[in-house]
């Protein structure tokens, strides 16, 4: 750094291709770049589950892996995030077809499930901050007719979320109760992250 030239705040990179996470971060006024973490999530997840990891542990481990991997190649702060759906201790992945989405929503109907949303910030290949929120969501006992109409109206969009719903849209109609952090449900626990970014000089105090 040249003498007399002040060093600016660290750059921020989101190691995610999630449109929802990017929208949450951008909506909060954070300037950032977005890159793919380049992680084979399915393989890593399978390995972790084979070792007996819980859905909560899987979310945390994947968030760290994404942040650390990208931070080895990019300067500044790198945000890695992951979210898992936990129904009675069983981890569910995104549905791959509307038939699978139908069965997923039937399994969730009238029951409580958790969304484990982890965020890890890494710098120069080392994790330096993390948080994890686990909101609890209770689906109402909706009718089969409502379910069929919901899938018909939302189509392939239902497959882009692990729970086959978006609370920002019609998915809100599936629920009777939500306990926990709303931003965590969207995939990015935000308030603690914003506090960390303020302490690092990225955002104003």
C-alpha positions in Angstrom: 0.0 0.0 0.0 1.3 3.4 -0.9 2.1 5.8 1.9 -0.8 8.1 2.7 -3.4 6.0 0.9 -6.0 4.5 3.2 -6.9 0.9 2.8 -10.6 0.4 2.0 -13.0 -2.0 3.5 -12.6 -5.7 2.6 -14.4 -7.0 -0.5 -17.2 -9.4 -0.1 -17.9 -12.5 -2.2 -21.0 -14.7 -1.9 -20.0 -18.3 -2.6 -23.4 -19.3 -3.8 -25.5 -19.3 -7.0 -28.8 -19.0 -5.0 -30.9 -16.2 -6.3 -32.7 -16.0 -2.9 -29.5 -15.6 -0.9 -28.2 -12.9 -3.3 -31.6 -11.1 -3.1 -31.5 -11.1 0.7 -27.9 -9.8 0.8 -28.5 -7.2 -1.9 -31.7 -6.0 -0.3 -29.8 -5.3 2.9 -27.5 -2.9 1.0 -24.4 -5.1 0.9 -22.1 -4.8 -2.1 -20.8 -8.2 -3.2 -19.7 -10.4 -6.0 -21.3 -13.8 -6.5 -19.5 -16.9 -7.7 -20.2 -20.6 -7.8 -18.5 -22.4 -5.0 -17.6 -25.3 -7.3 -18.4 -27.9 -4.7 -19.9 -31.3 -5.4 -22.5 -30.9 -2.7 -24.2 -34.3 -3.3 -21.0 -36.2 -2.9 -19.9 -34.3 0.2 -23.4 -34.6 1.7 -23.4 -38.4 1.1 -20.1 -38.8 2.7 -21.1 -36.8 5.8 -24.3 -38.7 6.2 -22.4 -42.0 5.9 -20.3 -40.8 8.8 -23.4 -40.2 10.9 -23.6 -36.4 10.6 -26.9 -34.8 11.5 -28.8 -32.5 9.1 -27.6 -29.6 11.2 -23.9 -30.7 10.9 -24.3 -31.1 7.2 -25.4 -27.5 6.7 -22.6 -26.2 8.8 -19.9 -28.3 7.1 -21.1 -27.4 3.6 -21.2 -23.7 4.4 -17.7 -23.8 5.6 -16.4 -25.9 2.7 -17.9 -23.4 0.2 -16.5 -20.3 2.0 -13.0 -21.8 2.5 -12.7 -23.1 -1.1 -13.6 -19.8 -2.7 -11.5 -17.7 -0.2 -8.4 -19.6 -1.3 -8.8 -18.0 -4.7 -10.4 -14.6 -3.9 -9.3 -11.8 -1.6 -11.4 -10.3 1.2 -14.4 -11.9 2.9 -16.1 -14.9 1.4 -19.6 -15.9 2.6 -20.6 -19.6 2.3 -24.1 -20.7 3.1 -26.1 -23.9 3.2 -29.5 -25.0 4.2 -30.9 -28.5 5.0 -34.4 -29.7 5.7 -34.8 -31.9 8.8 -37.9 -33.9 9.2 -37.7 -36.0 12.3 -33.9 -36.3 12.0 -33.9 -37.2 8.3 -32.3 -34.9 5.8 -34.3 -34.2 2.6 -32.8 -33.0 -0.6 -34.5 -31.0 -3.4 -37.2 -32.9 -5.2 -36.3 -33.8 -8.7 -39.8 -34.1 -10.2 -43.3 -32.9 -9.5 -44.3 -36.4 -8.4 -41.5 -36.3 -5.8 -42.6 -32.8 -4.8 -46.1 -34.1 -4.3 -44.8 -36.8 -2.0 -42.5 -34.4 -0.2 -45.4 -32.0 0.6 -47.6 -34.9 1.7 -44.8 -36.0 4.1 -44.6 -32.5 5.5 -48.3 -31.8 5.6 -49.7 -31.4 9.2 -46.2 -31.8 10.7 -43.3 -29.7 12.0 -39.9 -29.6 10.3 -36.7 -27.6 10.8 -34.6 -25.7 8.3 -31.0 -25.6 9.4 -29.4 -22.5 7.7 -25.7 -22.1 8.2 -23.4 -19.2 7.3 -19.6 -19.3 7.5 -17.3 -16.4 6.5 -13.8 -17.3 5.5 -10.7 -15.2 4.7 -7.5 -16.5 3.1 -8.7 -20.0 3.4 -9.6 -19.9 7.0 -13.1 -19.8 8.6 -13.3 -16.7 10.8 -17.0 -16.4 11.7 -20.1 -18.6 11.6 -23.7 -18.8 12.7 -26.5 -21.3 12.3 -30.2 -20.8 12.8 -32.8 -23.6 12.9 -36.3 -22.2 12.5 -39.3 -24.6 13.0 -42.1 -24.6 10.4 -45.5 -26.2 10.9 -47.5 -27.0 7.8 -51.3 -27.0 8.0 -53.3 -30.1 7.0 -54.1 -28.8 3.6 -56.4 -30.8 1.3 -55.3 -32.9 -1.7 -57.2 -30.5 -3.9 -55.1 -27.5 -2.6 -51.9 -29.5 -3.1 -52.7 -30.3 -6.7 -53.7 -26.8 -7.4 -50.5 -25.5 -5.8 -48.3 -27.8 -7.9 -50.2 -26.9 -11.0 -49.8 -23.2 -10.4 -46.1 -23.3 -9.3 -44.8 -26.1 -11.6 -41.1 -26.5 -11.8 -40.5 -23.5 -9.4 -41.5 -25.9 -6.6 -38.4 -27.9 -7.4 -36.0 -25.0 -6.7 -36.5 -25.1 -2.9 -35.7 -28.1 -0.7 -39.2 -27.9 0.9 -40.9 -27.2 -2.4 -42.1 -23.8 -1.2 -41.2 -20.1 -1.2 -42.5 -18.1 1.7 -42.2 -15.0 -0.5 -45.0 -16.5 -2.7 -47.9 -18.9 -2.5 -45.9 -21.2 -0.3 -46.9 -19.1 2.6 -50.4 -20.6 2.3 -49.0 -24.1 3.3 -48.2 -23.0 6.8 -50.0 -22.5 10.1 -47.0 -21.5 12.2 -43.4 -20.4 11.8 -41.0 -20.1 14.7 -37.6 -18.6 14.2 -35.6 -16.3 11.9 -37.3 -15.4 8.7 -34.1 -14.8 6.8 -32.8 -18.2 7.8 -35.9 -19.7 6.1 -34.8 -17.8 3.0 -31.4 -19.5 3.3 -29.2 -16.7 4.8 -29.4 -15.8 8.5 -28.9 -12.1 8.1 -28.8 -10.1 11.2 -25.7 -11.7 12.8 -24.0 -11.5 9.4 -24.7 -7.8 9.1 -23.3 -7.2 12.6 -20.1 -9.0 11.6 -19.8 -7.0 8.4 -20.1 -3.8 10.4 -17.4 -4.9 12.7 -15.1 -5.6 9.8 -15.8 -2.1 8.3 -17.8 -3.3 5.3 -21.0 -1.5 6.5 -21.5 1.7 8.4 -22.0 1.6 12.2 
